[in-house]
Amino acid sequence: MSISAEGFEKVLRYAELFKQGMICTVSISALTVFFGFFLALLLAIMRLSKVGVFKLIAATYVEVIRATPMLVQLFIVYLVVFSGIQLPDITLFGFIKFDRFFPGVVALALNSGAYTSEIIRAGIQSIDIGQTEAARSLGLTQFQNMRLIVLPQAIKNILPAIGNEFVTIIKESSICYTIGVQEIMYGVKAAQSATFIIAEPLLIAAALYFVLTFPTSKLIGYFERRMRRGDIR
Amino acid sequence: MAISDNLVEQGALISVYGLKKYYNKGKIKALDGVDAEIYPGEVVVVIGPSGSGKSTFLRSLNLLEPPTEGTIVFDGVEITDRHCDINLHRQKMGMVFQHFNLFPHKTILENMTIAPMHVKHMSKKEAEEKAHELLKRVGLDDRWNAYPIQLSGGQKQRVAIVRALMMEPQVMLFDEPTSALDPEMVGEVLEVMKELARGGMTMVVVTHEMGFAKEVGSRVHFMESGRLIEEGSPEKMFEYPESPRLQDFLSKILL
């Protein structure tokens, strides 16, 4: 193993690949978080509903996702589900191939939604039932109670856990290079095969992931503190 | 329903007929057939040992506890009917809880305006004016921008009362409103409740404050084992209790 300044210099001639990789990783993670959150919310509410069928569907979904590897899910989504669907032949930011990028987002969101739904469910259940009773006694509907009273408090409680999930997604999105999504690891592979240098691209990738995840967790921490206003005497 | 029509004709605001609430498939009978009427302007105080079903009874009145069986007619509408939109009727019944249940993520003012704005579609300005007015009445207008956690227990409960009043309810239900308070704060909450009673508000109060029952109660209900055992004026109930169980209960608490 050899790491040298020279090596970095050579690899950095392909800086454009890493820049693209970063843009792609950020886009894929942001979209995953966005869609995954709504899926999770839906699953959590289904799981807490009084309707047995909803409960069963949500519980089964979560268990299946959690009991199977991400890589298998990704391949199933890309090679099976999307094999028969003609995605538009477009490129995002001039380089991201949509027909690979989109299945990647779908697979990650389906996976993340299952995990996040458990977090949201725990968050909703952690809110004292008295809050719901007070809201309902004032005439708020079940939906208004969720939206105005329970969820704002639940989200405050689960923000650290959601933040961890976001950070996890940024890291796990690296798996998408296996289906040819041009994220950071794809850049690593490309730089490695162009230069025959192994170590330096990986170190650059590690640094890039750190640059993405570290501020994200700090930012979540900031919002968490801000939302605790109501707890300060 | 023949019976409920009858009661409405007599002018009862709430009529309860054969109310039952079972848990564990009937193993636990929290309410075992309660009949009661609440008339406009009266203050009904519900007393009884713990586990007697008095809280369950109160919470059934606005269907926070859906009864297993029985009929409740409120303001001429059978609210226990499956097709009844309970949200519509809950706003006409204010409720105050033992543990206040203020919304901790909202300021005092927001706690008060949220229901009028979202349920009655009152404008923010109108709701806030009304909230300030009510807060002044309970001496808390200077705390309008505070969060619930910054208030003492007594202050929280006073806010909870005026929060319910924001919806201009026809009846106020109190579920042990002073039981979670430090002793020195009980008085300030009872004072607000007395004020409310003097203003002619219909009230149903589950409490252990016998002094309150004697002073402002128009009728006292004694419950035990999920049944309404005895009812009457405070004088009759406290001075001349008929049933041995009420006599026994009073002998334990009035020492």
Chai-1 contact restraints between the chains, C-beta under 6 A:
chainA,res_idxA,chainB,res_idxB,connection_type,confidence,min_distance_angstrom,max_distance_angstrom,comment,restraint_id
A,G130,B,H99,contact,1.0,0.0,6.0,A-B,restraint_1
A,G130,B,N101,contact,1.0,0.0,6.0,A-B,restraint_2
A,E133,B,L64,contact,1.0,0.0,6.0,A-B,restraint_3
A,A134,B,N101,contact,1.0,0.0,6.0,A-B,restraint_4
A,S137,B,N62,contact,1.0,0.0,6.0,A-B,restraint_5
A,S137,B,R90,contact,1.0,0.0,6.0,A-B,restraint_6
A,S137,B,M95,contact,1.0,0.0,6.0,A-B,restraint_7
A,L138,B,A115,contact,1.0,0.0,6.0,A-B,restraint_8
A,G139,B,N87,contact,1.0,0.0,6.0,A-B,restraint_9
A,G139,B,R90,contact,1.0,0.0,6.0,A-B,restraint_10
A,G139,B,Q91,contact,1.0,0.0,6.0,A-B,restraint_11
A,G139,B,V119,contact,1.0,0.0,6.0,A-B,restraint_12
A,T141,B,N87,contact,1.0,0.0,6.0,A-B,restraint_13
A,Q144,B,H118,contact,1.0,0.0,6.0,A-B,restraint_14
A,I149,B,F103,contact,1.0,0.0,6.0,A-B,restraint_15
A,P152,B,H105,contact,1.0,0.0,6.0,A-B,restraint_16
A,Q153,B,H105,contact,1.0,0.0,6.0,A-B,restraint_17
A,G230,B,P104,contact,1.0,0.0,6.0,A-B,restraint_18
A,G230,B,H105,contact,1.0,0.0,6.0,A-B,restraint_19
A,G230,B,Y147,contact,1.0,0.0,6.0,A-B,restraint_20
A,R233,B,Q150,contact,1.0,0.0,6.0,A-B,restraint_21
